[in-house]
Amino acid sequence: MILSDRSIREALAAGRIVVDPLDESCLQPSSIDVKVS
């Protein structure tokens, strides 16, 4: 599934996508960068 940044934000707000904790700087035009530490 490919989503635009607007669609990703809407899905996050609706709870259809969950990223915890969400770093807004990781939200890209068609992806969410994930950091593993």
Stockholm file with secondary structure:
# STOCKHOLM 1.0

chainA/1-37         MILSDRSIREALAAGRIVVDPLDESCLQPSSIDVKVS
#=GR chainA/1-37 SS CCCCHHHHHHHHHHTSSCCSSCCGGGEETTEECCCCC
#=GC SS_cons        CCCCHHHHHHHHHHTSSCCSSCCGGGEETTEECCCCC
//
